Amino acid sequence: MFVLLVLVVVVVNIVDPSMVVHEIDVDFELVLQKGKPLPRFWTSTGLCPPAPREKSAEFLLSDDSLLNLEIIGSLPNEGLKYVRIHWLLEMMSFSHYDERKTLFYEFSRLDALLDKLQEFGLHPGFEFMGIPAGIYEKERRHRFVYFWTDLAMQVASHYLRRYGIKYVSNWRFETWNEPDLRGYNVLNFTVNEYINYVQSIRFGLDAAGRLLNNIHLPLHGNIHLPLHGPAGLFKSTEHHPFCWSALKLCNDSPKKCPFEVITFHRKGSGLRADEIVQGGVRLVEQLQETFPNISEFRFSNNEADPIAGWSTPREFQSNLKYGSMLVSTVLQHWSVLFTGRLRNLESISHDNGFLSYYPFEFDQRTLLARFQMNLTQPRHVQFVVKPVFSALGMLANLGPMATDRLHATGNISYIVSYQQNPFYLCILLVSSNDTFEPVEKRQKLSVNIVTTKEFVGQPVAYIVEGLQSGLNDPNSVWQYYGKPPYPTGAQFEEMRSVQFPSVLEGPTVLPIGRKRLKLNFNLRAPWLATVRMCSLQSSKPSVVQNVRVRRIHANEVLIFWHENSAGVRYDAPSAMRYGLTALIGRSIGRKLIPNGIHRLCSINLRLTFTLLVV
């Protein structure tokens, strides 16, 4: 006997004739004239293990933490590629000296974490922050510079040998996070010690590169590992002397500057997305004016969050307000990069990779809601995707070229991204009033697309997906049931049924020769939507690889995989797509059958499966 499980989502548009229709016209000929390369500068998240820092390894290697990271790495097209983690050096320990007083370290716990990150398709934002247990005080007194130079060299050379040059050269090495804050400056650096520390990290990375150059130079050329820093708040020079002193060093001698990328932190006040980008632009302009010799350096705001304090519960972080605000933040940064106002922007990162906890599963600044199921035997964890995670999935489907951020009426903004050969078009639209209530609770939208002559003669398909307030909102389901600390299986199923974008229209194959497409919608604000079109001539799915089956509990599994897009969507042939199953198998032995309709054009947020129960 076979039982076929089918999920059908019906979206009913209630049309009010008096509503204003917001018109958006997209002429692909004009798009081709205005588009610029779109770097994927937003694909980083971050987290900090809880105190005490000496137990960072226990936390980061816990089942909850590893599953959280694996789900984070499951977005398509490397939607999240980097995870910036504090206190990584606390996962190491001193092993022994040899007869020449050479330091040897125990890497096993750090290896275990970084092995998992590689398996999950993630790259570390590797901060030289913390100290290996058992050695620092002795070394600090006698050979401070040697200690940090040797430590950086050993770390870099160890992982270059373990993972290879190609992977490690894409890590983001960085100096100590916010060193001016007492809560982070646990070693009580003086300004001179901090400057020596920063320079020592640079010397150590260079030494590791030279070691491998002697072996791999004919194959790989000169090995240079970029360093990010100083990861500072850059408030007053009186209270934040470390970061300002580091940039003075760079300004006085740019060629000896330890940094390739200047990192800073600018968050908002919790009101509007534009506070983040405007604060970052103002700071970069101030730094370039104060230190003119660093003007050509690249810059990164790697804590570009709406407001400080990840664990503080806030209602807007539980729903699509946060998701739409994050997308607005990305689009606004793209605009200042596109127009040249912040032309040296390397990246932004959002600190939202944390683990939420009861009773604030949805309200904290996280990508996923964590439910600690402590009454089961054994204890286990359940995760539900929040709208902000699905919003990042929609961002991940943008093409390699894009227009500037464009505006329509009704707080609607959008960009048009594309790839010419093979043809791919992705329009990302967002209606956001930041943390405030929307002016219009519902919005009628009309999108008019005109393609070019060269695509009229080939088969083209399209699909429209969307996230809407109150509809794609697992938190509202949880609240409906009274916020149970241990939801039932049926309640989890109901929450997960609304955790991903809904298909608003399609997938549909356009008649050959059709040049125009008109789409009409009635959406609940705030909302996000993508309109994606592609040529069917190059939309063959690739072979699924690295399939991982994770046992969640006695009768539940979670399945992960990746597939190689073979350069169909992006210039880099190594671009990978990651999938997270939308449905959870009730037993390990069940049969999974790919649902081909959602593989159209390889543009789905995730691969989905139909479950057949034997």
C-alpha positions as CSV (number, residue, x, y, z in Angstrom):
1,M,0.0,0.0,0.0
2,F,1.3,3.4,-0.9
3,V,0.3,6.7,0.6
4,L,1.2,9.8,-1.4
5,L,1.7,13.0,0.6
6,V,0.9,16.1,-1.4
7,L,1.1,19.6,-0.2
8,V,-1.0,22.1,-2.0
9,V,-0.8,25.9,-1.4
10,V,-3.6,28.0,-2.6
11,V,-3.2,31.8,-2.6
12,V,-6.4,33.8,-2.8
13,N,-6.1,37.4,-3.9
14,I,-8.9,39.6,-2.5
15,V,-9.1,42.5,-4.8
16,D,-10.4,45.9,-3.7
17,P,-11.1,48.0,-6.8
18,S,-10.2,51.2,-4.8
19,M,-6.6,50.0,-4.2
20,V,-3.8,51.8,-5.9
21,V,-2.0,49.5,-8.4
22,H,1.8,49.9,-8.2
23,E,3.2,49.5,-11.7
24,I,6.7,48.1,-12.4
25,D,8.0,48.0,-16.0
26,V,11.1,46.0,-16.9
27,D,12.5,46.4,-20.4
28,F,15.3,43.9,-20.8
29,E,16.9,45.9,-23.6
30,L,17.3,48.8,-21.1
31,V,18.4,46.5,-18.3
32,L,21.3,45.2,-20.5
33,Q,22.4,48.8,-21.0
34,K,22.4,49.7,-17.3
35,G,23.6,46.4,-15.6
36,K,26.9,46.0,-13.8
37,P,28.5,42.9,-12.2
38,L,26.9,42.1,-8.9
39,P,29.4,40.7,-6.4
40,R,27.9,38.5,-3.7
41,F,29.0,40.7,-0.9
42,W,26.2,39.8,1.6
43,T,26.8,36.1,2.1
44,S,28.2,36.1,5.6
45,T,26.7,35.5,9.0
46,G,28.3,35.4,12.4
47,L,28.0,34.1,15.9
48,C,29.7,34.1,19.3
49,P,29.8,31.2,21.7
50,P,28.3,31.9,25.1
51,A,30.4,32.6,28.1
52,P,32.7,31.2,29.4
53,R,34.9,31.5,26.4
54,E,37.0,28.5,27.6
55,K,34.1,26.3,26.8
56,S,33.7,27.5,23.2
57,A,34.7,24.1,21.9
58,E,31.9,22.3,23.9
59,F,29.3,24.7,22.5
60,L,30.5,24.8,18.9
61,L,30.8,21.0,18.6
62,S,27.4,20.4,20.2
63,D,24.7,18.7,18.2
64,D,22.6,21.8,18.3
65,S,25.4,24.1,17.0
66,L,26.4,21.7,14.2
67,L,22.9,21.2,12.9
68,N,22.3,25.0,13.0
69,L,25.5,25.5,10.9
70,E,24.5,22.7,8.5
71,I,21.1,24.2,7.9
72,I,22.7,27.7,7.4
73,G,25.0,26.1,4.8
74,S,22.0,24.6,2.9
75,L,20.9,27.7,1.0
76,P,21.2,27.5,-2.8
77,N,24.0,29.2,-4.8
78,E,26.1,29.7,-1.6
79,G,23.5,32.0,-0.2
80,L,25.5,32.0,3.0
81,K,29.1,31.2,2.4
82,Y,30.9,32.6,5.4
83,V,30.5,32.1,9.2
84,R,32.4,34.6,11.3
85,I,33.0,33.0,14.7
86,H,34.5,34.5,17.9
87,W,37.0,32.7,20.2
88,L,38.1,30.0,17.7
89,L,41.6,30.0,19.2
90,E,40.1,28.8,22.5
91,M,39.4,25.5,20.8
92,M,43.2,24.9,20.7
93,S,45.5,23.9,23.5
94,F,49.2,23.9,24.1
95,S,50.8,20.4,23.7
96,H,54.5,20.6,24.4
97,Y,57.9,22.2,23.7
98,D,60.7,20.5,21.9
99,E,64.3,20.8,22.9
100,R,64.5,24.1,21.0
101,K,61.6,25.6,22.8
102,T,59.4,25.3,19.7
103,L,55.7,25.4,20.5
104,F,53.4,22.5,19.6
105,Y,49.6,22.7,19.7
106,E,46.7,20.4,19.9
107,F,44.3,21.1,17.0
108,S,41.9,18.2,17.2
109,R,38.8,20.2,18.5
110,L,39.3,23.1,16.0
111,D,39.9,20.5,13.3
112,A,36.6,18.9,14.1
113,L,34.7,22.1,13.7
114,L,36.4,23.3,10.5
115,D,36.0,19.8,9.0
116,K,32.3,20.2,9.5
117,L,32.3,23.7,8.0
118,Q,34.0,22.4,4.9
119,E,31.5,19.5,4.7
120,F,28.6,22.0,5.0
121,G,30.0,24.1,2.1
122,L,30.9,27.0,4.5
123,H,34.1,29.1,4.9
124,P,35.2,30.4,8.3
125,G,35.6,34.0,9.1
126,F,38.7,33.1,11.1
127,E,39.4,35.6,13.9
128,F,42.7,35.3,15.7
129,M,40.8,35.8,18.9
130,G,41.4,34.0,22.2
131,I,44.4,31.9,23.3
132,P,45.2,28.2,23.3
133,A,45.0,27.0,26.8
134,G,48.1,26.5,29.0
135,I,50.8,28.7,27.5
136,Y,50.0,32.4,27.0
137,E,51.1,34.1,30.2
138,K,54.5,32.5,30.1
139,E,55.1,33.4,26.4
140,R,53.7,36.9,26.8
141,R,56.4,37.8,29.4
142,H,59.3,36.5,27.4
143,R,58.5,36.5,23.6
144,F,55.2,38.3,22.9
145,V,55.8,38.9,19.2
146,Y,57.2,35.5,18.6
147,F,54.2,33.8,20.2
148,W,51.7,35.5,18.0
149,T,53.7,35.2,14.8
150,D,54.4,31.6,15.4
151,L,50.7,30.9,16.3
152,A,49.4,32.6,13.1
153,M,52.0,30.7,11.0
154,Q,51.1,27.3,12.6
155,V,47.4,27.9,12.2
156,A,47.6,28.9,8.6
157,S,50.1,26.3,7.5
158,H,48.2,23.5,9.4
159,Y,45.0,24.3,7.5
160,L,46.7,24.9,4.1
161,R,48.1,21.4,4.4
162,R,44.8,19.9,5.7
163,Y,42.4,21.5,3.2
164,G,44.5,22.8,0.4
165,I,45.3,26.3,-1.0
166,K,42.1,26.7,-3.0
167,Y,39.8,26.4,0.0
168,V,41.9,28.2,2.7
169,S,42.8,31.1,0.4
170,N,39.0,31.9,0.4
171,W,38.8,32.1,4.2
172,R,38.5,35.5,5.8
173,F,41.3,35.8,8.3
174,E,40.7,38.6,10.8
175,T,42.3,40.2,13.9
176,W,40.7,40.4,17.3
177,N,37.0,41.4,17.3
178,E,36.3,44.9,18.8
179,P,39.6,45.0,20.8
180,D,38.8,48.3,22.4
181,L,35.9,46.8,24.4
182,R,36.8,45.5,27.8
183,G,34.5,42.5,27.4
184,Y,36.6,41.3,24.5
185,N,40.1,42.6,25.4
186,V,40.4,39.8,28.0
187,L,44.2,39.8,27.6
188,N,44.4,43.5,28.6
189,F,46.4,44.5,25.6
190,T,48.1,47.9,25.8
191,V,48.1,50.0,22.6
192,N,51.7,49.0,21.8
193,E,50.9,45.3,22.5
194,Y,47.9,45.4,20.2
195,I,49.9,47.0,17.4
196,N,52.6,44.3,17.9
197,Y,49.9,41.6,17.9
198,V,48.3,42.8,14.6
199,Q,51.7,43.0,12.9
200,S,52.6,39.6,14.2
201,I,49.5,38.0,12.8
202,R,50.4,39.5,9.4
203,F,54.0,38.2,9.7
204,G,52.7,34.7,10.6
205,L,50.4,34.5,7.7
206,D,53.2,35.6,5.4
207,A,55.5,33.0,6.9
208,A,52.9,30.2,6.3
209,G,52.6,31.4,2.6
210,R,56.4,31.2,2.2
211,L,56.5,27.7,3.6
212,L,54.1,26.4,1.1
213,N,55.6,28.6,-1.7
214,N,58.7,26.4,-1.5
215,I,56.6,23.4,-2.2
216,H,53.8,24.6,-4.5
217,L,55.1,27.6,-6.3
218,P,55.2,26.0,-9.8
219,L,51.6,25.0,-9.4
220,H,50.0,27.9,-7.5
221,G,52.3,30.9,-7.7
222,N,52.9,33.2,-4.7
223,I,50.6,32.3,-1.8
224,H,49.3,35.3,0.0
225,L,46.5,35.1,2.6
226,P,44.6,38.4,3.0
227,L,44.0,39.7,6.5
228,H,40.9,41.7,7.6
229,G,40.8,44.1,10.5
230,P,40.7,45.8,12.9
231,A,37.0,44.9,13.4
232,G,36.3,48.0,15.4
233,L,33.5,50.3,16.4
234,F,35.6,53.4,15.7
235,K,33.9,55.6,18.3
236,S,36.0,58.3,20.0
237,T,39.8,58.1,19.8
238,E,40.0,58.4,23.6
239,H,37.9,55.3,24.3
240,H,38.8,53.3,21.1
241,P,42.5,53.9,20.7
242,F,43.4,50.4,19.3
243,C,41.4,50.6,16.0
244,W,42.4,54.2,15.4
245,S,46.1,53.4,16.1
246,A,46.0,50.5,13.7
247,L,44.7,52.7,10.8
248,K,47.3,55.4,11.7
249,L,49.9,52.7,11.2
250,C,48.4,51.9,7.8
251,N,48.3,55.5,6.8
252,D,51.9,56.2,7.8
253,S,53.1,53.2,5.8
254,P,50.5,51.8,3.5
255,K,52.8,49.1,2.0
256,K,53.4,47.8,5.5
257,C,49.8,47.9,6.5
258,P,48.8,44.4,7.9
259,F,45.3,44.6,6.4
260,E,44.0,44.1,2.9
261,V,40.4,44.8,4.0
262,I,39.5,47.4,6.7
263,T,36.7,46.0,8.8
264,F,34.3,48.1,11.0
265,H,31.0,47.6,12.7
266,R,28.0,49.9,12.2
267,K,24.6,48.8,13.3
268,G,21.3,50.7,13.3
269,S,19.1,51.8,16.2
270,G,16.4,49.3,15.5
271,L,14.2,51.6,13.4
272,R,15.3,51.8,9.8
273,A,17.5,49.9,7.4
274,D,19.1,53.0,5.9
275,E,20.7,53.8,9.3
276,I,23.1,50.9,8.7
277,V,24.3,51.9,5.2
278,Q,24.4,55.7,6.0
279,G,26.4,55.0,9.2
280,G,28.8,52.9,7.2
281,V,29.2,55.4,4.4
282,R,29.8,58.3,6.9
283,L,32.4,56.3,8.8
284,V,34.3,55.2,5.6
285,E,34.3,58.9,4.4
286,Q,35.6,60.0,7.8
287,L,38.4,57.3,7.7
288,Q,39.4,58.2,4.2
289,E,39.5,61.9,5.1
290,T,41.5,61.3,8.3
291,F,43.8,58.7,6.7
292,P,44.0,59.6,3.0
293,N,46.6,56.9,2.3
294,I,44.1,54.1,3.0
295,S,41.5,55.5,0.5
296,E,42.1,52.6,-2.0
297,F,41.7,49.9,0.6
298,R,38.6,47.8,0.6
299,F,36.1,48.1,3.4
300,S,33.7,45.7,5.1
301,N,31.0,46.3,7.7
302,N,30.9,42.8,9.1
303,E,28.3,43.5,11.8
304,A,25.7,45.3,9.8
305,D,22.7,44.5,12.0
306,P,19.5,46.6,12.6
307,I,20.3,47.0,16.3
308,A,22.9,45.7,18.8
309,G,22.2,42.8,21.2
310,W,21.3,39.6,19.4
311,S,19.7,37.9,22.4
312,T,17.3,40.8,23.3
313,P,13.9,39.7,22.1
314,R,12.3,42.0,19.6
315,E,9.0,41.3,17.9
316,F,10.2,42.5,14.4
317,Q,12.9,39.8,14.4
318,S,10.3,37.1,14.6
319,N,8.6,37.9,11.3
320,L,9.0,39.2,7.8
321,K,9.8,42.7,9.0
322,Y,13.3,41.5,9.7
323,G,13.6,39.6,6.5
324,S,12.5,42.5,4.4
325,M,14.7,44.8,6.4
326,L,17.7,42.6,5.7
327,V,17.0,42.6,2.0
328,S,16.6,46.4,2.0
329,T,19.9,46.6,3.7
330,V,21.6,44.5,1.0
331,L,19.9,46.5,-1.8
332,Q,20.9,49.8,-0.2
333,H,24.6,48.7,0.0
334,W,24.4,47.5,-3.6
335,S,23.2,50.9,-4.6
336,V,26.1,52.8,-2.9
337,L,28.5,50.2,-4.5
338,F,26.8,50.6,-7.9
339,T,26.9,54.4,-7.9
340,G,30.4,54.5,-6.6
341,R,29.7,56.3,-3.3
342,L,31.1,53.2,-1.5
343,R,33.0,51.8,-4.5
344,N,35.5,49.9,-2.3
345,L,32.9,47.9,-0.4
346,E,34.1,44.3,-0.1
347,S,31.4,42.7,2.0
348,I,28.8,43.1,4.8
349,S,27.9,40.5,7.4
350,H,25.0,40.0,9.7
351,D,25.4,38.6,13.2
352,N,22.4,36.2,13.1
353,G,23.9,32.7,13.2
354,F,23.2,32.3,16.9
355,L,21.1,29.7,18.7
356,S,17.8,31.0,20.1
357,Y,16.4,29.8,23.4
358,Y,13.2,29.5,25.3
359,P,10.9,31.5,25.5
360,F,12.3,33.7,22.7
361,E,12.7,31.0,19.9
362,F,11.6,33.5,17.2
363,D,12.2,36.9,18.8
364,Q,16.0,36.8,19.0
365,R,18.3,37.9,16.1
366,T,18.7,34.4,14.6
367,L,18.1,32.7,11.2
368,L,16.3,29.7,12.7
369,A,14.0,29.1,15.7
370,R,15.5,26.4,18.0
371,F,13.2,24.2,20.1
372,Q,15.1,22.2,22.7
373,M,13.0,19.0,23.1
374,N,14.3,18.2,26.6
375,L,11.5,15.8,27.5
376,T,12.2,13.2,24.9
377,Q,14.6,10.2,25.4
378,P,17.2,11.1,24.3
379,R,16.9,14.8,24.3
380,H,16.9,16.3,20.8
381,V,16.5,19.6,18.9
382,Q,14.1,20.9,16.3
383,F,14.7,23.9,14.0
384,V,12.1,25.9,12.1
385,V,13.2,28.4,9.4
386,K,12.4,32.0,10.1
387,P,11.4,34.4,7.3
388,V,14.8,36.1,7.3
389,F,16.4,32.8,6.3
390,S,14.0,32.3,3.4
391,A,14.7,36.0,2.4
392,L,18.4,35.1,2.1
393,G,17.4,32.2,0.0
394,M,15.6,34.6,-2.4
395,L,18.7,36.8,-2.5
396,A,20.8,33.8,-3.4
397,N,18.9,33.5,-6.7
398,L,20.1,36.8,-8.0
399,G,22.0,36.7,-11.3
400,P,25.6,37.8,-11.8
401,M,24.6,41.2,-13.4
402,A,22.2,43.7,-12.0
403,T,20.7,47.2,-12.3
404,D,20.9,49.7,-9.5
405,R,18.2,49.6,-6.8
406,L,15.1,51.0,-8.4
407,H,12.0,52.4,-6.7
408,A,8.2,52.2,-7.2
409,T,5.4,53.8,-5.2
410,G,4.3,52.3,-1.9
411,N,7.8,51.7,-0.3
412,I,8.5,49.2,-3.0
413,S,12.1,48.8,-4.3
414,Y,13.6,46.2,-6.6
415,I,16.6,45.2,-8.7
416,V,16.7,43.4,-12.0
417,S,19.5,40.8,-12.2
418,Y,20.3,38.7,-15.2
419,Q,22.7,36.4,-17.1
420,Q,22.7,36.7,-20.9
421,N,24.1,33.3,-22.0
422,P,22.3,31.2,-21.1
423,F,19.4,33.5,-20.5
424,Y,18.4,34.0,-16.9
425,L,16.4,36.9,-15.3
426,C,15.6,37.4,-11.6
427,I,13.7,40.4,-10.4
428,L,13.8,40.8,-6.7
429,L,11.1,43.0,-5.2
430,V,10.6,44.1,-1.6
431,S,8.0,46.2,0.2
432,S,9.3,47.2,3.5
433,N,8.6,49.9,6.1
434,D,11.4,48.6,8.2
435,T,10.4,48.0,11.8
436,F,7.2,50.1,11.5
437,E,3.8,49.0,10.5
438,P,3.2,49.2,6.7
439,V,1.1,52.1,5.5
440,E,-0.8,49.8,3.1
441,K,-1.7,46.5,4.7
442,R,-2.2,45.0,1.2
443,Q,-0.7,46.1,-2.1
444,K,-1.7,45.5,-5.7
445,L,1.3,45.1,-7.9
446,S,1.5,44.9,-11.7
447,V,4.8,43.8,-13.2
448,N,5.3,44.2,-17.0
449,I,8.3,42.5,-18.6
450,V,9.5,43.0,-22.1
451,T,12.3,40.6,-23.3
452,T,14.7,41.1,-26.2
453,K,14.4,39.8,-29.7
454,E,17.3,37.3,-29.2
455,F,15.2,35.4,-26.6
456,V,11.9,35.4,-28.5
457,G,12.8,32.3,-30.6
458,Q,13.8,30.0,-27.7
459,P,11.7,28.3,-25.0
460,V,11.5,30.4,-21.9
461,A,9.9,29.5,-18.6
462,Y,9.1,31.6,-15.5
463,I,8.1,31.2,-11.9
464,V,7.1,33.7,-9.2
465,E,7.6,33.1,-5.5
466,G,6.8,35.3,-2.5
467,L,7.0,35.8,1.2
468,Q,4.0,37.6,2.7
469,S,3.3,39.0,6.2
470,G,1.1,36.6,8.1
471,L,1.1,33.9,5.4
472,N,4.8,32.8,5.4
473,D,5.1,33.2,9.1
474,P,5.8,30.1,11.3
475,N,5.8,32.4,14.4
476,S,2.2,33.2,14.0
477,V,1.4,29.5,13.9
478,W,3.4,29.0,17.1
479,Q,1.6,31.9,18.8
480,Y,-1.8,30.5,17.7
481,Y,-1.0,27.4,19.7
482,G,0.0,29.4,22.8
483,K,3.8,29.3,22.3
484,P,4.3,25.7,23.5
485,P,7.9,25.0,24.6
486,Y,7.6,21.5,23.2
487,P,5.4,21.7,20.0
488,T,3.8,18.5,18.8
489,G,4.7,16.8,15.6
490,A,1.6,18.2,14.0
491,Q,2.4,21.7,15.2
492,F,5.9,21.5,13.8
493,E,4.5,20.3,10.5
494,E,2.1,23.2,10.4
495,M,4.9,25.7,11.1
496,R,7.2,24.2,8.5
497,S,4.4,24.3,5.9
498,V,4.7,28.1,5.9
499,Q,8.4,28.5,6.5
500,F,9.5,28.8,2.8
501,P,8.3,31.1,-0.1
502,S,5.0,30.3,-1.7
503,V,4.7,29.8,-5.4
504,L,2.5,32.8,-6.6
505,E,2.5,31.9,-10.2
506,G,3.9,29.2,-12.4
507,P,6.1,27.4,-13.2
508,T,5.0,28.2,-16.7
509,V,6.6,27.8,-20.2
510,L,5.9,30.8,-22.4
511,P,4.7,30.3,-25.9
512,I,7.7,30.6,-28.3
513,G,7.6,34.1,-29.9
514,R,6.0,35.8,-26.9
515,K,7.9,38.9,-26.0
516,R,5.7,40.4,-23.2
517,L,4.7,39.1,-19.8
518,K,2.2,40.9,-17.5
519,L,1.9,39.7,-13.9
520,N,-0.6,41.0,-11.3
521,F,-0.5,40.3,-7.6
522,N,-2.3,41.3,-4.4
523,L,0.2,40.9,-1.5
524,R,0.2,41.4,2.2
525,A,2.8,43.9,3.3
526,P,5.6,43.6,4.1
527,W,6.4,41.2,1.4
528,L,9.2,39.9,-0.8
529,A,8.8,38.4,-4.3
530,T,11.0,37.1,-7.1
531,V,10.1,36.8,-10.7
532,R,12.5,34.4,-12.4
533,M,12.7,33.5,-16.1
534,C,15.2,31.3,-17.8
535,S,15.9,29.5,-21.1
536,L,15.0,25.8,-21.0
537,Q,17.9,25.1,-23.3
538,S,20.3,24.9,-20.4
539,S,18.3,24.0,-17.4
540,K,19.2,20.4,-17.0
541,P,19.7,19.5,-13.3
542,S,23.1,18.2,-12.3
543,V,24.1,15.1,-10.3
544,V,23.3,15.3,-6.6
545,Q,26.4,14.8,-4.4
546,N,27.4,14.8,-0.8
547,V,24.1,13.5,0.4
548,R,23.9,13.5,4.2
549,V,21.1,12.0,6.3
550,R,20.9,13.4,9.8
551,R,18.9,11.5,12.4
552,I,16.9,14.1,14.4
553,H,15.0,11.7,16.6
554,A,13.7,8.2,16.7
555,N,11.4,8.6,13.7
556,E,12.7,11.7,12.0
557,V,15.6,12.5,9.6
558,L,16.9,15.6,7.9
559,I,18.5,15.2,4.4
560,F,21.1,17.5,3.0
561,W,22.9,17.5,-0.4
562,H,24.5,19.7,-2.9
563,E,24.7,19.7,-6.7
564,N,27.1,21.3,-9.1
565,S,25.4,23.9,-11.3
566,A,28.1,23.5,-13.9
567,G,28.4,27.2,-14.6
568,V,24.8,27.4,-15.8
569,R,24.0,30.4,-13.6
570,Y,27.3,32.0,-12.7
571,D,30.7,32.5,-14.2
572,A,32.5,30.4,-11.6
573,P,32.2,26.8,-12.7
574,S,32.6,25.7,-9.1
575,A,29.4,27.4,-7.9
576,M,27.4,25.0,-5.8
577,R,23.7,24.7,-4.9
578,Y,22.7,23.5,-1.5
579,G,19.4,22.0,-0.7
580,L,17.4,21.5,2.5
581,T,14.4,19.2,2.4
582,A,11.1,20.9,3.0
583,L,9.6,17.7,4.3
584,I,11.0,15.5,7.2
585,G,10.9,11.7,6.7
586,R,9.0,9.9,9.4
587,S,11.4,6.9,9.0
588,I,14.8,6.4,7.6
589,G,13.8,3.7,5.2
590,R,11.3,5.8,3.2
591,K,11.7,6.4,-0.5
592,L,12.5,9.9,-1.7
593,I,11.4,10.9,-5.3
594,P,12.6,14.2,-6.8
595,N,9.7,16.5,-7.6
596,G,10.7,17.7,-11.1
597,I,8.4,20.6,-11.4
598,H,10.3,22.6,-8.8
599,R,13.6,21.9,-10.5
600,L,12.6,24.0,-13.4
601,C,15.5,26.2,-14.6
602,S,17.4,25.1,-11.4
603,I,16.0,28.2,-9.8
604,N,14.2,26.8,-6.8
605,L,14.9,28.0,-3.3
606,R,15.4,24.4,-2.3
607,L,14.9,21.0,-3.9
608,T,11.7,19.4,-2.7
609,F,10.8,15.8,-2.5
610,T,7.5,13.9,-2.6
611,L,7.5,11.2,0.1
612,L,6.2,7.8,-0.8
613,V,5.4,5.7,2.3
614,V,5.6,1.9,1.7
